[in-house]
């Protein structure tokens, strides 16, 4: 199945590249190409998905700033899953277990990554079967050197990824690599995932009940019968065409 998916992705990319080359030879400007695309498809829509969110809890008492919320949004964008973030007071004794259990029992939550700041706890804990992971921000923020916020963002990524089935890779742009000290996080240059890694994450999300919103075109949504009411002239024209209201 993975081979079929990869072939389909490459085929779509090749078709898109061929179409772009054809339009360029026809002398179309980027604006004209966009107009043609909107006329043909109606633009992109995010299809609703069943399931809960991957909730990233900030229990650092403000030490992490906006890093946790920003990372939660980035996780959703790259991993193609529904994410949410929430700030809560630091757990008593530094142990977030009770808060994690409570969050997992809440409606609309499928998995949890908890971020705490307690010097006595491990830097990273992962419990895939129980659908949670925990990051100790204190081990990163108090280490000195580098850019602490960037390191913390990468460690939250690693927590979510390892929980969801990502394995260690050798790619410099991938954060799923061995780390012994916070400075090791500086070697990662990005957040791109290999196809096999993304496939593993997607499989875990499906099994754990994490919603996976998918983008589709307005035309495809109309053809399948699940399109929302049109919001612009391009979508209205497609709606009328397919509904026979011309």
ChimeraX attribute file (.defattr): number of C-alpha atoms within 10 A of each C-alpha:
attribute: neighborCount
match mode: 1-to-1
recipient: residues
	/A:1	6
	/A:2	10
	/A:3	8
	/A:4	9
	/A:5	12
	/A:6	13
	/A:7	12
	/A:8	12
	/A:9	12
	/A:10	12
	/A:11	12
	/A:12	12
	/A:13	12
	/A:14	12
	/A:15	12
	/A:16	12
	/A:17	12
	/A:18	12
	/A:19	12
	/A:20	15
	/A:21	12
	/A:22	12
	/A:23	16
	/A:24	13
	/A:25	9
	/A:26	9
	/A:27	11
	/A:28	14
	/A:29	11
	/A:30	12
	/A:31	9
	/A:32	12
	/A:33	15
	/A:34	13
	/A:35	14
	/A:36	14
	/A:37	13
	/A:38	18
	/A:39	16
	/A:40	16
	/A:41	17
	/A:42	25
	/A:43	17
	/A:44	14
	/A:45	16
	/A:46	12
	/A:47	16
	/A:48	12
	/A:49	13
	/A:50	13
	/A:51	19
	/A:52	23
	/A:53	23
	/A:54	29
	/A:55	24
	/A:56	27
	/A:57	25
	/A:58	27
	/A:59	24
	/A:60	23
	/A:61	14
	/A:62	13
	/A:63	15
	/A:64	21
	/A:65	12
	/A:66	11
	/A:67	15
	/A:68	25
	/A:69	20
	/A:70	12
	/A:71	21
	/A:72	24
	/A:73	16
	/A:74	16
	/A:75	22
	/A:76	17
	/A:77	12
	/A:78	12
	/A:79	21
	/A:80	18
	/A:81	23
	/A:82	24
	/A:83	26
	/A:84	19
	/A:85	20
	/A:86	13
	/A:87	15
	/A:88	15
	/A:89	12
	/A:90	19
	/A:91	17
	/A:92	9
	/A:93	9
	/A:94	16
	/A:95	16
	/A:96	17
	/A:97	13
	/A:98	10
	/A:99	18
	/A:100	20
	/A:101	14
	/A:102	9
	/A:103	18
	/A:104	19
	/A:105	12
	/A:106	10
	/A:107	9
	/A:108	18
	/A:109	20
	/A:110	23
	/A:111	28
	/A:112	27
	/A:113	26
	/A:114	28
	/A:115	29
	/A:116	28
	/A:117	26
	/A:118	19
	/A:119	14
	/A:120	12
	/A:121	18
	/A:122	13
	/A:123	22
	/A:124	16
	/A:125	17
	/A:126	19
	/A:127	13
	/A:128	17
	/A:129	9
	/A:130	13
	/A:131	21
	/A:132	25
	/A:133	25
	/A:134	28
	/A:135	27
	/A:136	25
	/A:137	30
	/A:138	22
	/A:139	22
	/A:140	25
	/A:141	19
	/A:142	12
	/A:143	13
	/A:144	11
	/A:145	11
	/A:146	14
	/A:147	13
	/A:148	22
	/A:149	18
	/A:150	14
	/A:151	20
	/A:152	25
	/A:153	20
	/A:154	22
	/A:155	25
	/A:156	27
	/A:157	22
	/A:158	25
	/A:159	25
	/A:160	29
	/A:161	26
	/A:162	19
	/A:163	25
	/A:164	27
	/A:165	18
	/A:166	23
	/A:167	15
	/A:168	15
	/A:169	15
	/A:170	10
	/A:171	15
	/A:172	14
	/A:173	16
	/A:174	21
	/A:175	27
	/A:176	25
	/A:177	17
	/A:178	12
	/A:179	13
	/A:180	8
	/A:181	11
	/A:182	20
	/A:183	16
	/A:184	12
	/A:185	24
	/A:186	15
	/A:187	13
	/A:188	16
	/A:189	13
	/A:190	12
	/A:191	17
	/A:192	15
	/A:193	20
	/A:194	13
	/A:195	12
	/A:196	13
	/A:197	21
	/A:198	19
	/A:199	17
	/A:200	15
	/A:201	24
	/A:202	21
	/A:203	14
	/A:204	19
	/A:205	26
	/A:206	14
	/A:207	10
	/A:208	19
	/A:209	17
	/A:210	25
	/A:211	23
	/A:212	22
	/A:213	16
	/A:214	12
	/A:215	13
	/A:216	15
	/A:217	19
	/A:218	28
	/A:219	25
	/A:220	16
	/A:221	20
	/A:222	20
	/A:223	14
	/A:224	9
	/A:225	10
	/A:226	12
	/A:227	18
	/A:228	13
	/A:229	11
	/A:230	16
	/A:231	9
	/A:232	10
	/A:233	12
	/A:234	19
	/A:235	24
	/A:236	15
	/A:237	18
	/A:238	23
	/A:239	23
	/A:240	13
	/A:241	13
	/A:242	13
	/A:243	12
	/A:244	8
	/A:245	9
	/A:246	9
